[in-house]
Amino acid sequence: MEMSPFLGGEEMSEKKEIDDRFKKFGTVSFTSVTKVNDFIDFLEKGKIMGTRCQDCGTVFFPPRADCYHCLSRNVEWFEISGKGKLVSYSKLKYAPVGFEGDLPYSIALLDYGDYKIFGRLAGDIPDDEVRLGMEMKTVVNKLPNGQLNYVFEKA
C-alpha cells in the first residue's frame, strides 16, 4: 500500500470500484452513480421497481434510497405492477438537450391508487386513442442503443 502525506503517513486504502450501472438508464443518462443502481438490474430482468420507506410508508418512483419525509434510510423495493389510470399527459414538440431526436413524444402521469408514476407514453399509441382515465401499464423498454427505460402501454 501507498503511504499518504495527507493522513500523517498512514496507509491509503485501495481505490474503490465505482458502481456506475445507472449509466444504462434512459435516452440520455445524466448520472452514472446513484444509491439506487439496483433499479437497472431490475429493469434488465423486466421489472419496474419503486421504493417504500419502511418507517413512514412514503412511496417513491423513481426509486430513492433515502426518505425525504422522515429522513430514514430504511427503504424497501416493491414492484410496479397491475394497471394504472392515465390522469394527465402532454405531447411535447420541444425537448431538453439530448432528447431532440425523440420528438414528438408524450409524457404522462399514471395513478396506481397508492402512488403515481411519471413517464412516457409508448410511441406506438395513436394520439386519437389516448384518453384520460384509460387503463395503462408500465413496462420496460429497450432503446435501439441498448439503453433501458420504461414506458406506458395500453392495458
Secondary structure, 3 states (H helix, E strand, C coil): CCECHHHCCCECCCCCCCCCHHHHECCCCCCCCCCCCHHHHHHHCCCCEEEEECCCCCEECCCCCCCCCCCCCCEEEEECCCCEEEEEEEEECCCCCCCHHHCCEEEEEEECCCCEEEEEECCCCCHHHCCCCCEEEEEEEECCCCCEEEEEEEC
